[in-house]
Amino acid sequence: MANVDAQSPKQHSNVGTLVIGGGLAGAQCVHALREGGYAKTITIVGDENEIPYERPPLSKQFLQGSQTVEEFQPFQATWYSSAQVEMRLGTTASSIDVVARRVFCSDDTSIGYETLVLATGSRSRMGGRGSNIEGWDLPGVYTLRSLEDSRRLKGAFATGKRLVIIGAGWIGMEVAASARAAGMEITVLTPDQLPLAVPMGVEFGSHVARLQMDHGVHFIFGTAAEKIVNDPTEGLAVMTPTGLVAADSVLLAIGAVPNTELALEAGLQMGHGIIVDTHLRTSDPHILAIGDIAEAFNTALGRALRVEHWDNAMRQGKLAASTILGREETYDWLPYFFTDQFDLGMEYVGDRQDDDDVVVRGEMSSGEFMIFWLRSGVISAAMNVNIWDVNDLLRGVIGKEIPVERLVDVSVKLADL
Ligand SMILES: Cc1cc2nc3c(=O)[nH]c(=O)nc-3n(C[C@H](O)[C@H](O)[C@H](O)COP(=O)(O)OP(=O)(O)OC[C@H]3O[C@@H](n4cnc5c(N)ncnc54)[C@H](O)[C@@H]3O)c2cc1C
């Protein structure tokens, strides 16, 4: 058991529920706790200096200048004080003593807990195979995870027009759209042959490629970035096997890595994330994990999964609160997410696999269509593109066996499928 006096922390305190990570999942958890009548003390330790905010606008509305941060904070600063949630912002949790039930922080303080909720989210991936891509730390190279990152990236739009984006995933494509709107010249480097085909398949990937190219985004497919250099003649540039691609700024958008080190060092059971049960409890009965870091057992799908999306963070925050409040709710909803790029708005629900059959309803060339994925004739996932207020209906058809002729027949109402 740790001797807190031996470590001379400046301050010891004890709380009912301690949340590490002031992101969306953590904020939803403490809000749902208070809404549910939780009367014990609550503290959030968050390493950012901001009260919790949602990240989707960082690559979209905030980057485009059409939303202010106050518009995407799930709860205003006054709510935390009125709900007596102590906010320890700008503070990093450095280690957990699971025996003493105490968390040690970067400011030499320590906090004892009855229940600990890990909600540490993800950070930007900086390279492959465990090492950062060479040149990641050069001036003019950006990543996008935090509000501060988004502000810096936006500032870069004023310093030169050529933005090279490494990676053609969600963040790369959303930033490409926002940066084009700001008049930037975009080159996207990707080892793949299409954007987003890995998570979403070639049909949607081809649609996004066309959309982006129609808006002037230039792709270099099948080409990996080898390193980022400050070339004496070219200036900032990305080195590829076929030559240098010159840039005024470079965005590294090659995915995210879950912040699971605290849990690993504390000896919690780990898989592709922190393993939690269907109530979001880790292998330690006093510790829960939620959001991007949690590999949770989903009762609707009958398997464990880790999901890096907004809806998951929101719902798991609430579910963790209900577990702490002693309710028996479970992780039983289908994964959902959305994207916005140029004039495309998309929502997806379900659990597609690469070898599922694909059925398109409507004309993709019209820009308004749906995609259904089927596994052995059963709908596994569905997507609506530029057709609104239908996602709940799509959620309702997942798991059903519906003849393909009816799925593609736009004269059959979705509600009648
Ligand atoms: C630019 C961007 C755009 C996105 N767009 C979409 C979208 O369009 N649709 C969608 O579905 N999803 C989107 N997402 C994903 C979604 O935002 C995340 O899945 C969600 O934020 C996860 O919430 P979280 O609370 O688990 O983690 P986070 O939001 O990452 O919050 C975790 C917090 O914990 C802090 N922290 C980490 N370690 C410590 C520590 N040791 N001590 C203290 N604090 C710590 C972190 O700094 C952070 O503040 C986007 C993400 C980004 C970055």
The ligand as a Gaussian input file, in Angstrom:
#p B3LYP/6-31G(d) Opt

LIG

0 1
 C      -10.880000      16.593000     -34.610000
 C      -11.843000      15.481000     -34.215000
 C      -13.039000      15.355000     -34.911000
 C      -13.937000      14.345000     -34.560000
 N      -15.106000      14.228000     -35.262000
 C      -15.979000      13.256000     -34.956000
 C      -17.214000      13.110000     -35.694000
 O      -17.476000      13.862000     -36.622000
 N      -18.053000      12.109000     -35.339000
 C      -17.785000      11.263000     -34.314000
 O      -18.598000      10.372000     -34.037000
 N      -16.622000      11.364000     -33.600000
 C      -15.728000      12.331000     -33.901000
 N      -14.544000      12.456000     -33.179000
 C      -14.246000      11.478000     -32.107000
 C      -14.803000      11.901000     -30.739000
 O      -14.585000      13.272000     -30.545000
 C      -14.124000      11.081000     -29.641000
 O      -14.494000       9.739000     -29.829000
 C      -14.502000      11.567000     -28.254000
 O      -13.967000      12.845000     -28.033000
 C      -13.994000      10.622000     -27.182000
 O      -14.337000      11.150000     -25.935000
 P      -13.518000      10.738000     -24.613000
 O      -14.160000      11.515000     -23.510000
 O      -13.397000       9.278000     -24.541000
 O      -12.032000      11.279000     -24.861000
 P      -11.472000      12.719000     -25.146000
 O      -12.498000      13.582000     -25.783000
 O      -10.191000      12.518000     -25.888000
 O      -11.158000      13.314000     -23.703000
 C      -10.162000      12.754000     -22.866000
 C       -9.564000      13.841000     -22.018000
 O       -8.713000      13.244000     -21.048000
 C       -7.486000      13.991000     -20.963000
 N       -6.444000      13.150000     -20.370000
 C       -5.764000      12.135000     -20.963000
 N       -4.885000      11.588000     -20.102000
 C       -5.019000      12.275000     -18.938000
 C       -4.373000      12.192000     -17.665000
 N       -3.441000      11.261000     -17.414000
 N       -4.726000      13.077000     -16.707000
 C       -5.678000      14.019000     -16.938000
 N       -6.326000      14.135000     -18.126000
 C       -5.991000      13.286000     -19.099000
 C       -7.283000      14.398000     -22.410000
 O       -6.361000      15.449000     -22.561000
 C       -8.704000      14.816000     -22.792000
 O       -8.963000      16.125000     -22.374000
 C      -13.622000      13.452000     -33.502000
 C      -12.396000      13.582000     -32.824000
 C      -11.523000      14.595000     -33.165000
 C      -10.199000      14.723000     -32.431000

